Amino acid sequence: MSIIPLNSFARDEWVAPSGDTSDLKSAVDGRVVARIGGRLDYAAMADHARNVGGPALRAATFHDRAHILKALAQYLNERREALYELSYDTGATKADSLIDIDGGIGTLFVFSSKGRRELPDDRLFVDGAVEQLSRSGGFIGQHVATPLRGVAVHINAFNFPVWGMLEKLAPTFLAGVPSIIKPASATAFLAEACFRMIVESGLLPEGSVQFIAGSTGDLLDRLGGQDVVSFTGSASTASMLRSNTNILANSVRFIAEQDSLNASILGPDAEPGSPEFDAFIREVYREITAKAGQKCTAIRRILVPADWHEATVDALSAKLETTVVGDPRLAETRMGALASLAQRTDVLEKVELLSSEARRVFGDVRSFEVHGADAQAGAFVPPVLFACDDPDGASRLHTVEAFGPVSTVMPYRDLDHALALANRGEGSLVASVFTHDAQVARQVVLGSGAFHGRLYFANRDTGKEATGHGSPLPHLVHGGPGRAGGGEEMGGIRGVMHYMQRTAVQGGPDIIAGVTGRYVAGASTAEEELHPFRLRFGELEPGRTLWAGPRPVTLEDIEHFAAFTGDNFYAHMDEEAAAANPFFPGRVAHGYLILSFAAGMFVDPAPGPVLANYGLDNLRFLKPVEPGASLKVRLTVKQKTRRNEEYGEVRWDVGVYDQEGEQVAAYELLTMNAM
Ligand code: NDP
């Protein structure tokens, strides 16, 4: 295979490596696979992102950007074989590549889908409900979020060159912010191949993505308050970068994911022979060997009831015995190589440090078999298992992360002790617990939640559906406090918000309605002759209103409704019992009767653009309706969301009022309307 010159992509041009370059070597056999290096005009790249990429992205709506993410995911999906092939030279097996490559593409799909379902087809995000700030509702507040006007600099770790890039790109792009992506050098040849596909897809607007193969030069010194740095890697680099004087002076957002001494706990209720014990052993084994332990979420500390310390060591050792370490291209290989020889040196040093506090019970780093490859030329290490009898007295075991297939079994006395030990990691990305006892789970969440970004419970019921201790999911938060960096990524739409500014907007209802494109209570409405059900999606404007009624409510109506539906609840049917209830003056109309009468008043029955009633939100019955009352209904277009070329969702604000003009029911009606 020829040596790949890794290009950067700056200002929408490919830039070949030049000047001081370095060779990147295959993790498997040490041959040179790529060349990286060179300097770029970093200030011009940042300006290009801000002046070309940002405006293009912000001109699109969340839904437009979500559609692009889906098309991009499909484009990469069709080309992933080429990425698997390159991935072997990072030391990854095919199973590891599925986590990195398919996992990355899957993340694009999820963000696309969430963007279309949970974000509006608009350019600003309305965050939460209107806040009433005055007695009569003439002055209100509403939080909104808009995309930052700067650039997001993504600095990625070597272990997941594809997933790491895409899991940061997806929420940033969806937010409407351009990215400059800097992969870790060791595995940048895989990241560059994937990035090249992204550019070649032609799907992304100019300036929305750039790529640095090599150093970031003075880029961080060029950032301002509208920019974001999103970093994954070591705690020492994170601390160095986040203390950059320019980053500090300009309050540049800095999201960090770094070292994490993740724990897995065998619940006090799970003993050898139980399904939980078996699942625990399988999961710990998988986490030690997957990606050769180079996962930020891998299990470093294995906490078990003291009675089961030796049983755990025996069961894990027996599984580790079956691990074939070797050339990741070979089908028999279970565990490939570390990403580089430098990484091997680092892991071996950490193993040495850990052996001062624990006894090694499995794995000899000086002598082990490597299948189909040269043990010295490639970055191979065997799985290493330690056991520690005094985890309270240990310190390195809770602070030093060997970023490889290395883990330590520790005994605990009771659940509180287990949690105290888990918390000694001083902040982690994830802790898992294998228990069949929901009260154990609650105690774990209360006692340990503050120390972990994610808590993962598995047992006999979760079986094969459980997604795995080590798998961060785009729907859920990935990140952790303290040692884990204090950052948070993904978590669905929460992750998009890291790249947007939340602003509290205050004003009168008409101003807030105009800003958000949504009707709010108190804003002006427009009534016209033509019934709004006769208008197509594109013809309806927020504020368009219909008043209908009146409709009397009689005792016969209530009794008829009770007989017809079978709902004979005493508040509608028994005068004495109803009057004894503090909420009711006597017999009152069913809430569902009020809703039905409301529909009867506002519905325009002939076929037309309204295709379906597809639900109600935020329904409240505000005042009892007695026989003899007379109802009116107001139907106001609140918000519109395009779904596809043929139809869109209309959210109607509905108020039902009695003869005194007091509101008796409030809800939002959802209809699908033809374009
Ligand atoms: P580093 O912190 O060395 O590198 C992380 C990223 O930062 C790389 O892209 C690196 O680029 C970049 N970087 C390094 N120095 C600078 C700088 N001065 N300016 C800008 N960017 C810089 O971590 P590694 O990826 O080498 O991994 C080392 C350790 O990090 C692992 O052993 C592990 O302990 C931890 N780690 C933790 C992860 C987590 O999420 N918890 C994930 C991965 C690693 P370059 O490669 O070009 O130096």
Boltz pocket constraint, residues with backbone or C-beta under 6 A from the ligand:
constraints:
  - pocket:
      binder: B
      contacts: [[A, 155], [A, 156], [A, 157], [A, 158], [A, 159], [A, 182], [A, 183], [A, 184], [A, 185], [A, 186], [A, 214], [A, 215], [A, 216], [A, 232], [A, 233], [A, 234], [A, 235], [A, 236], [A, 237], [A, 238], [A, 241], [A, 257], [A, 258], [A, 259], [A, 260], [A, 295], [A, 296], [A, 297], [A, 346], [A, 401], [A, 403], [A, 484]]
      max_distance: 6.0
